Amino acid sequence: MTTGKRTLLGILFLLIAGTAWSLDWLAYGGSLGTAAVVTGDEAARTIVSDFHRVILEMDATAEFVLHPAIRVALGSILLTDFTFKDGQHYNSLDYNFYTGLRVYPGLGGLRLGVDYNLGRRTDFIDMELVDKTLSTSWGNGFRFLLGYDFKSGGNGLAPIIGGSWRHVPRGGFSDHTLSIYFKLLYR
């Protein structure tokens, strides 16, 4: 490729990137929160019932604005569930991909959402009698969201607080996750 073509492609890339930054049709961001997980695995609940537990949930998202009150969201969720006691652990990584809708019904910054999820969970077990890694099969389910956007209708960095309920059956497992989160969305 000649220098002229490279320069032209570079300028074209910068123009497209600059236009994408200034358009109102795209928002993107991430969130951090915590959750309460009710696992469908009775044995796992019994084993770790008196263990210490730390749960963090992270989300990365892109939202495409169809109308100021309606958006299509694409993203991924990673939930880390660390359960430990006396050098033993039963840790889980729950990873999901989603697509869904976000709706602003016109009540201040109130924000409602529903997602279709595709996800899987991997458990890392290191206990006295068991030392193994298990992964569920991929499954699909739904997530329902309720939040408040403190910069509804504006551009720039928008802080959002919210909560969600997610249910994703995977093979013989069926977990329910109730989350609260803080999200920063840039639009």
Salt bridges, closest charged atoms under 4 A:
GLU42 OE1 - ARG45 NH2 2.45
ASP50 OD2 - LYS85 NZ 2.93
GLU57 OE2 - ARG166 NH2 3.24
ASP59 OD2 - ARG143 NH2 3.49
ASP59 OD1 - LYS183 NZ 3.40
GLU63 OE1 - ARG71 NH1 3.01
GLU63 OE2 - ARG111 NH2 2.50
ASP81 OD2 - ARG53 NH2 2.61
ASP94 OD2 - ARG166 NH1 3.32
ASP94 OD2 - ARG170 NH2 3.44
ASP115 OD1 - ARG102 NH1 2.64
ASP115 OD2 - ARG143 NH2 2.77
ASP123 OD2 - ARG121 NH2 2.92
ASP149 OD2 - ARG187 NH2 2.95
ASP175 OD2 - ARG121 NH1 2.73
ASP175 OD2 - ARG170 NH1 3.57
